[in-house]
Amino acid sequence: MKDLILPNSGTELLKVHPSDIIYIEADGNYCRMHLTGGFKQQLWFSRQKFIAIINEQMKTEKPTFVVVGRSFIINLSFIYRINPVQGELILFDSANPAQMTLHASQEALNRLKTELVFMSQAGI
């Protein structure tokens, strides 16, 4: 899997390996990238732009990220538990053993569960 090249603001360029991205959190017209080891990086572009970058740069790769609701883009590798009833998505990073709890709608988490089951059955 190749590194993502993210033009971040007019003067900054980020190079990050997709497996180091735990999740992206939308914050209006900006995003916050949460990386392994507890590192966070402000991104000066929207969630839609990040999705476009992933689609362009990773189009030949197997799916790595999934959109959950309006706020999150999640790396599938870090999903530990999905609890739609409580509206919780638990992510786990072995490089930083504290689990992360994200909150999303029951509908979004049910869609995520369905998508994961489909991908598993399809061998993706």
C-alpha positions as a printed NumPy array, in Angstrom:
array([[  0.   ,   0.   ,   0.   ],
       [  1.446,   3.353,  -0.993],
       [  1.548,   6.544,   1.054],
       [ -1.152,   9.182,   0.73 ],
       [  0.001,  12.627,  -0.322],
       [ -2.18 ,  15.279,   1.306],
       [ -1.83 ,  18.923,   0.237],
       [ -2.557,  20.626,   3.56 ],
       [ -2.918,  24.397,   3.176],
       [ -1.116,  26.36 ,   0.51 ],
       [  2.368,  25.649,   1.808],
       [  2.259,  22.273,   3.543],
       [  2.315,  18.74 ,   2.164],
       [  1.725,  15.641,   4.294],
       [  2.868,  12.119,   3.426],
       [  1.164,   9.457,   5.52 ],
       [  0.774,   5.714,   5.223],
       [ -2.93 ,   4.74 ,   5.238],
       [ -2.296,   2.08 ,   7.887],
       [ -1.215,   4.847,  10.294],
       [ -4.562,   6.662,   9.999],
       [ -7.044,   5.454,  12.623],
       [ -9.819,   7.849,  11.681],
       [-10.655,  11.253,  10.278],
       [-13.089,  13.468,  12.145],
       [-14.967,  16.152,  10.214],
       [-15.134,  19.586,  11.822],
       [-17.047,  21.899,   9.488],
       [-14.829,  22.789,   6.52 ],
       [-11.829,  21.117,   8.151],
       [-10.859,  17.679,   9.424],
       [ -8.725,  16.241,  12.191],
       [ -6.679,  13.166,  11.359],
       [ -6.076,  10.753,  14.263],
       [ -2.981,   8.624,  13.761],
       [ -1.468,   5.649,  15.539],
       [  0.449,   6.417,  18.698],
       [ -1.988,   9.179,  19.673],
       [ -0.785,  11.759,  17.136],
       [ -3.358,  14.215,  15.703],
       [ -3.066,  16.442,  12.651],
       [ -5.353,  19.304,  11.593],
       [ -6.309,  19.108,   7.918],
       [ -7.226,  22.359,   6.217],
       [ -9.786,  20.819,   3.882],
       [-13.223,  19.187,   4.099],
       [-14.289,  15.589,   4.598],
       [-15.414,  15.483,   0.946],
       [-11.936,  16.51 ,  -0.201],
       [-10.361,  13.76 ,   1.925],
       [-12.758,  11.205,   0.404],
       [-11.826,  12.451,  -3.093],
       [ -8.104,  12.109,  -2.291],
       [ -8.618,   8.548,  -1.01 ],
       [-10.687,   7.608,  -4.061],
       [ -8.062,   9.007,  -6.442],
       [ -4.885,   7.805,  -4.749],
       [ -6.156,   4.433,  -3.515],
       [ -8.436,   3.447,  -6.399],
       [ -6.515,   0.219,  -7.102],
       [ -6.28 ,  -0.806,  -3.428],
       [ -8.8  ,  -2.888,  -1.518],
       [-11.127,  -0.815,   0.678],
       [ -9.318,   0.611,   3.705],
       [-11.642,   3.382,   4.855],
       [-15.373,   3.621,   5.402],
       [-17.544,   6.682,   5.973],
       [-19.588,   6.523,   9.175],
       [-22.299,   9.158,   9.435],
       [-21.446,  12.776,   8.683],
       [-18.509,  13.047,  11.048],
       [-16.132,  10.113,  10.571],
       [-14.004,   8.3  ,   8.044],
       [-12.764,   5.135,   9.759],
       [ -9.854,   2.844,   8.92 ],
       [-11.436,  -0.621,   8.882],
       [ -8.362,  -2.17 ,  10.526],
       [ -8.971,  -0.368,  13.82 ],
       [-12.632,  -1.28 ,  14.344],
       [-12.942,  -3.297,  17.527],
       [-16.623,  -3.131,  18.49 ],
       [-19.807,  -1.671,  17.018],
       [-22.738,  -1.11 ,  19.369],
       [-25.571,   0.616,  17.48 ],
       [-27.953,   0.49 ,  20.446],
       [-25.57 ,   2.616,  22.539],
       [-24.421,   4.611,  19.49 ],
       [-20.798,   3.611,  20.068],
       [-17.98 ,   2.61 ,  17.783],
       [-14.905,   1.374,  19.633],
       [-11.534,   1.609,  17.885],
       [ -8.335,   0.021,  19.149],
       [ -4.736,   0.978,  18.35 ],
       [ -2.164,  -1.497,  19.662],
       [  0.52 ,   1.238,  19.473],
       [ -1.524,   3.272,  21.972],
       [ -3.448,   0.712,  24.034],
       [ -6.262,   3.014,  25.127],
       [ -9.425,   2.313,  23.183],
       [-11.208,   5.168,  21.448],
       [-14.964,   5.526,  21.683],
       [-16.692,   7.427,  18.901],
       [-20.391,   8.255,  18.925],
       [-22.544,   7.959,  15.818],
       [-26.205,   7.411,  15.054],
       [-27.745,   3.982,  15.364],
       [-28.562,   4.097,  11.645],
       [-24.948,   4.871,  10.652],
       [-23.598,   2.09 ,  12.866],
       [-26.121,  -0.424,  11.554],
       [-25.03 ,   0.451,   7.984],
       [-21.4  ,  -0.055,   9.045],
       [-22.215,  -3.483,  10.511],
       [-23.991,  -4.494,   7.306],
       [-21.093,  -3.268,   5.176],
       [-18.526,  -5.171,   7.276],
       [-20.547,  -8.392,   7.07 ],
       [-20.868,  -7.987,   3.286],
       [-17.139,  -7.336,   2.88 ],
       [-16.315, -10.349,   5.024],
       [-18.613, -12.632,   3.037],
       [-17.298, -11.262,  -0.267],
       [-13.698, -11.837,   0.847],
       [-12.812,  -8.155,   0.555]])
